[in-house]
Amino acid sequence: MKKRANFLFIEKNDDVYTLSMTPELQDDIGTVGFVEYTDGETLKADDAILSLEASKTVFELDSPLAGKIVERNTAAVSEPTLLNSAKAEENWVVKLTDVDEAAFNQLEEA
């Protein structure tokens, strides 16, 4: 199941929620040149996930859901343009668990 919020796609597979950038966000910000993840292992809704610098803007990406970070796309730190990829296996930002399923279900269908 796939939802969208905060310019992100949120895809649920079992109890893991993968957040990735929407094509609209990728187009709006341009080519990503720098990525820095925030510290911490848990997020509240609207907490910053990362800061990025792109050709058109400097941007802070906020989480639409609360949860525990189980994985970050650390490859994007050394190769930021991965976040511009059309491939879901490259452009994801974080993976969360311990997400309130009711909050997820309230998000817009993708």
Helices and strands as residue ranges (DSSP letters): E 2-5, E 8-13, E 16-21, H 23-29, E 32-37, E 42-43, E 48-54, E 58-62, E 67-72, H 75-78, G 80-84, H 88-91, E 92-97, H 101-105, E 108-109
